[in-house]
Amino acid sequence: MTLAVIRRAWPRVRERLKQASRAAAAIFGEETVEDFDGRTITIAFQNAFQLSRADRPAGRQVLEQSICDELRVQGLKVRCVEAGAAAAEAQPGAPPTQLALNDPVAEGAPSKPAGWLVDLVVEQLDGKPLD
């Protein structure tokens, strides 16, 4: 499976989505397939509304199932991002668009689990901890 194969199949995936859910017709149409790492497909949405709807658990489940049905594979996952976020992540030195909050070994995170998130917020967002 390659990114090119997924992109060629995307119009058919979109039609499956629209057949599976009427709400999908309002969400899908302007999104683009940005990346594929062998297991996860990154899909970029043009606006926050479409992104928030597609990235809900129910929306993501319909999306993943439609992709797997069309491509006749199992186990593919999707990652929904706002358009431009995938490109920014690929550029070295670009500010992060997502924090790895579930990864205590994230770059720059303290080795102590307690307080690492507070330290990250203070450092990255100029936050101030409350006493």
C-alpha positions, 0 to 999 in steps of 0.5 A: 500500500502506498500514498499514491494508491490511497490518493487514487482511491480517495474519490471512491472512499469519499463516495462510500463515506457519503453512502454510509452517512448523510452527515458525511456529505457535509464533512467530506469533499475538500479534504486531502490525503496528506501522508501515509506511514504504512499504518496511519493515513493523515487526512487534512481538512480545510476548516476546523468544523470539518476536522472536528466532525471527522475526528470524533470517534464515530466519524473516525470509525466510519472513515476508517471502515470506508477506507479499509472496505475500499482498499480491501485491507484491515487495520488502517488508522486515520489521523485528522489534521487541519490543512497546513498542519502536516506540512508544518510538522514536516518542516524542521524547526517549525513550531509544533502543532500538536503536543505529545501529551501521552508521551512522557519521553517527548523531546524536552520533557523532564524525566520525572513523570510528575510535573512534566506537563506543567513544565512543558506548558510553562516552557512552550506557552509561557504559562504560569502555574497556579499555587 
